[in-house]
Amino acid sequence: MNRQPLFRKYVAVFVILVSGALITSGLVQMYFSYQENPAALLSIRREKAAGAATRIEQFLQEIERQISGSIQVGPAGSPVSTDQRRGDYLRLLREAPAITEISYLDPRRETSSTARSATWRAKPKLADLPVEQPIVWDLVVNVSTRKALGLTIPPSVLPLVTEWIQ
């Protein structure tokens, strides 16, 4: 009868030791998986941000391509007629669904704008488009923003740039 309590004590000690080792192992594993989790989340966020930046860049390049394809550029310094500019605006609004309004400001704050709503009417006439003739055309390029976005200005648009902002 003395052997039963000793056996129970060994079983109890064995169960406690094994349970302690398993609990310690589980806690260590939880600690390391917790440490890896923020790093994995950061990596996923970076991948998503890079993907979004790529999609934005592609979108802007497509808009740039559509603008350079729709706007007819004459020789440098030659004036562009109002009717030609209106036609360019209308063509651009029809070909580029992402562009909903075109506005152009001159130094005197007179505007030249064309909105998509004008193109939804049944075959609008060029004279019906809400366009005012600007006195001076300026194309201003912010160089730091262009570099940050990784954009290039097409050679056909370079002669139109009147001011470069650093």
Summary of the structure (lengths in Angstrom):
residues: 166
radius of gyration: 33.9
end to end distance: 95.3
largest distance: 115.8
contacts: 357
relative contact order: 0.09
helix: 60%
strand: 10%
